[in-house]
Amino acid sequence: MSLVPPLLALLAGAIIAAQGPIYTRMTQGLSHPLNTTLLAFATASVVLVLLHLGTGTALPKPAQVRALPLWVWIGGVLGICVVLLSIASVPRLGAAGYIVAVIAGQLVASLVFDQVGAFGLAARPVTLQALAGVALMAGGAALVIWR
């Protein structure tokens, strides 16, 4: 197996860990979490447009967009939720506490998603080994949060 995917995932984790403190600082300067979220998504939109133009990527055809299931549109809303929740959590938990709690939540949710085959995934039964891993992670999260 190539090391590239795990290294990319590690980079994604580092980026996610940086977002919470960045959004917290932005909120201190902008006075409200909604201002921070708006600025973050506006900046992301500008960068995406520039990337799109710079790479010459073709826009999706209207038929492609219409063919998507309605539930995929919640992805952007979930992104807004993540920004707002990080702004509320990071000052109280710190960056490490926030991230371990996020990862614990991701693990629990991903087990449920795998079990039921959510979002177009193939259903994968949850094993005792996976449950034990999540329990260990939750215990680790508790140790980091309640120092």
C-alpha positions in Angstrom: 0.0 0.0 0.0 1.2 3.5 -0.8 2.1 5.8 2.0 0.6 8.8 0.2 -3.0 8.3 1.4 -2.1 8.0 5.1 0.2 11.0 4.8 -2.5 13.1 3.1 -4.9 12.1 5.9 -2.3 13.2 8.5 -2.0 16.5 6.7 -5.8 16.9 6.8 -5.7 16.2 10.5 -3.1 18.9 11.1 -5.2 21.3 9.0 -8.3 20.5 11.0 -6.4 21.0 14.2 -5.4 24.5 13.0 -8.9 25.6 12.0 -10.4 25.7 15.5 -7.8 28.1 17.0 -7.8 30.2 13.8 -11.6 30.5 13.9 -11.5 31.3 17.6 -9.0 34.2 17.0 -11.1 35.5 14.0 -14.2 35.6 16.3 -12.3 37.7 18.8 -11.6 40.2 16.1 -14.9 40.0 14.3 -17.2 40.0 17.4 -19.5 37.2 16.4 -19.2 33.5 15.3 -21.5 34.1 12.3 -19.1 36.9 11.0 -16.2 34.4 11.3 -18.1 31.7 9.5 -19.2 34.1 6.7 -15.6 35.4 6.2 -14.2 31.8 6.3 -16.6 30.6 3.6 -16.3 33.7 1.5 -12.5 33.3 1.5 -12.9 29.6 0.7 -15.3 30.4 -2.2 -12.8 33.0 -3.7 -10.0 30.5 -3.5 -12.1 27.8 -5.0 -13.1 30.0 -7.9 -9.4 30.9 -8.5 -8.4 27.2 -8.4 -11.2 26.4 -10.8 -10.1 29.0 -13.2 -6.5 28.3 -12.8 -6.9 24.6 -13.5 -9.3 25.0 -16.3 -11.7 22.5 -14.6 -15.0 22.4 -16.5 -18.1 23.3 -14.5 -20.5 20.5 -13.9 -23.4 20.2 -16.3 -26.8 21.1 -15.0 -28.0 17.6 -15.6 -25.2 16.3 -13.3 -26.2 18.6 -10.6 -29.9 17.7 -10.9 -29.0 14.0 -10.8 -27.4 14.3 -7.3 -29.5 13.1 -4.4 -31.0 15.9 -2.3 -29.2 14.9 0.8 -25.7 15.8 -0.6 -26.6 19.5 -0.3 -26.3 19.2 3.5 -22.5 18.9 3.2 -22.0 22.7 3.1 -24.4 23.2 6.1 -22.4 20.6 8.0 -19.3 22.7 7.3 -20.9 25.7 8.8 -21.8 23.7 11.8 -18.2 22.5 12.2 -16.9 26.1 12.2 -19.5 27.3 14.7 -19.0 24.3 17.0 -15.2 24.8 16.9 -15.6 28.4 17.9 -17.7 27.4 20.8 -15.5 24.5 21.9 -11.8 25.4 21.3 -11.6 28.2 23.9 -13.0 25.8 26.6 -11.3 22.6 25.6 -8.1 23.8 23.9 -7.0 22.6 20.5 -6.0 19.1 21.7 -9.2 18.6 23.7 -11.3 19.8 20.8 -9.6 17.5 18.3 -9.8 14.3 20.4 -13.5 15.0 21.0 -14.0 15.5 17.3 -12.2 12.3 16.5 -14.2 10.4 19.1 -17.4 11.8 17.6 -16.2 10.9 14.1 -15.4 7.3 15.1 -18.8 6.7 16.8 -20.7 8.3 13.8 -18.6 6.4 11.3 -19.3 3.1 12.9 -23.0 3.9 12.7 -22.6 5.0 9.0 -20.8 1.8 8.2 -23.3 -0.4 10.0 -26.3 1.0 8.2 -24.6 1.8 4.9 -25.3 5.5 5.2 -24.6 8.0 2.4 -24.2 5.3 -0.3 -21.6 3.3 1.6 -21.6 -0.4 1.5 -22.9 -1.7 4.8 -20.1 -3.1 7.0 -21.1 -4.7 10.3 -19.6 -3.3 13.4 -17.2 -5.7 15.2 -16.3 -6.1 18.8 -12.8 -5.1 17.8 -14.0 -1.8 16.3 -16.1 -1.1 19.4 -13.1 -1.7 21.6 -11.1 0.6 19.5 -13.7 3.3 19.8 -14.0 2.8 23.5 -10.2 3.2 23.9 -10.3 6.3 21.8 -13.1 7.7 23.9 -11.1 6.9 27.1 -8.1 8.7 25.5 -10.3 11.7 24.7 -11.4 11.9 28.3 -7.8 11.8 29.5 -6.9 14.7 27.2 -10.0 16.8 28.1 -10.0 16.2 31.8 -6.4 16.8 32.7 
